[in-house]
Amino acid sequence: KRHKLTPLVVDPVMVATSGDVLLAHDAVAAVRRDLVPLATVITPNLHEAARLLDTAVASDEDEMRDQGRRLLALGPQAVLIKGGHRPGED
């Protein structure tokens, strides 16, 4: 906050595309509370978006949109959910 870095892109590397957890639960809470609201854009993958919201990984486009809206409500200016394939996709 003090340095007013803009644009601020937050890529919350906390869950690998394989689903392996890379960041402890309390650190995820800190990212959600302290970094996400300051971001110009956040770029979580499907697993990271779910982890930030403490919910299941989106399984269809409607759930992805819903999670994007919920992440946007945390304060960033934009959300780009990226990477990985949804179950059943080739």
C-alpha positions as CSV (number, residue, x, y, z in Angstrom):
1,K,0.0,0.0,0.0
2,R,2.7,2.4,1.0
3,H,4.5,2.3,-2.4
4,K,1.4,2.3,-4.6
5,L,2.8,-0.1,-7.2
6,T,0.6,0.0,-10.3
7,P,-0.2,-2.1,-12.2
8,L,0.0,-4.9,-9.6
9,V,-0.4,-8.4,-11.1
10,V,-0.9,-11.1,-8.5
11,D,-0.3,-14.6,-9.7
12,P,-1.1,-16.6,-6.6
13,V,1.2,-19.7,-7.2
14,M,-0.3,-21.8,-4.4
15,V,-1.6,-24.9,-6.2
16,A,0.1,-26.6,-9.1
17,T,-2.0,-27.5,-12.2
18,S,-1.6,-31.1,-11.0
19,G,-3.4,-30.2,-7.8
20,D,-0.4,-30.3,-5.5
21,V,-0.6,-27.8,-2.7
22,L,2.3,-25.3,-2.7
23,L,1.2,-22.8,0.0
24,A,0.0,-23.3,3.5
25,H,-3.6,-22.5,4.5
26,D,-2.6,-19.4,6.6
27,A,-0.5,-18.1,3.7
28,V,-3.5,-18.5,1.4
29,A,-5.6,-16.4,3.8
30,A,-2.9,-13.7,3.8
31,V,-2.9,-13.6,0.0
32,R,-6.7,-13.3,-0.1
33,R,-6.7,-10.7,2.6
34,D,-3.6,-8.6,1.9
35,L,-2.7,-9.0,-1.8
36,V,-5.8,-9.6,-3.8
37,P,-7.6,-6.4,-2.8
38,L,-4.5,-4.4,-4.0
39,A,-4.2,-6.1,-7.3
40,T,-4.9,-4.6,-10.7
41,V,-5.4,-8.1,-11.9
42,I,-5.2,-11.6,-10.3
43,T,-4.3,-14.6,-12.5
44,P,-5.1,-17.8,-10.6
45,N,-5.4,-21.2,-12.3
46,L,-8.5,-23.3,-11.7
47,H,-7.1,-24.9,-8.5
48,E,-5.8,-21.6,-7.1
49,A,-9.2,-19.9,-7.7
50,A,-10.9,-22.6,-5.8
51,R,-8.4,-22.4,-3.0
52,L,-8.7,-18.7,-2.7
53,L,-12.5,-19.1,-2.4
54,D,-12.3,-22.2,-0.2
55,T,-14.5,-24.2,-2.6
56,A,-14.4,-27.0,-5.2
57,V,-12.6,-26.6,-8.5
58,A,-15.0,-25.2,-11.1
59,S,-16.3,-28.0,-13.3
60,D,-18.1,-26.0,-16.0
61,E,-18.1,-22.5,-17.5
62,D,-20.9,-21.3,-15.2
63,E,-18.9,-22.2,-12.1
64,M,-15.8,-20.6,-13.6
65,R,-17.8,-17.3,-14.2
66,D,-19.2,-17.5,-10.7
67,Q,-15.8,-18.0,-9.2
68,G,-14.5,-15.1,-11.3
69,R,-17.2,-12.8,-9.9
70,R,-16.6,-13.9,-6.4
71,L,-12.8,-13.3,-6.8
72,L,-13.6,-9.8,-8.3
73,A,-15.7,-9.1,-5.2
74,L,-12.5,-9.4,-3.1
75,G,-11.2,-6.2,-4.6
76,P,-9.0,-6.6,-7.7
77,Q,-9.8,-4.6,-10.8
78,A,-9.8,-7.7,-13.0
79,V,-9.6,-11.5,-12.7
80,L,-8.2,-14.0,-15.3
81,I,-8.7,-17.6,-14.4
82,K,-6.1,-19.5,-16.4
83,G,-4.4,-22.8,-17.1
84,G,-5.2,-26.4,-16.8
85,H,-8.1,-28.4,-18.3
86,R,-11.4,-28.9,-16.7
87,P,-12.4,-32.6,-16.0
88,G,-13.5,-34.3,-19.2
89,E,-11.7,-31.9,-21.6
90,D,-9.1,-33.1,-24.0
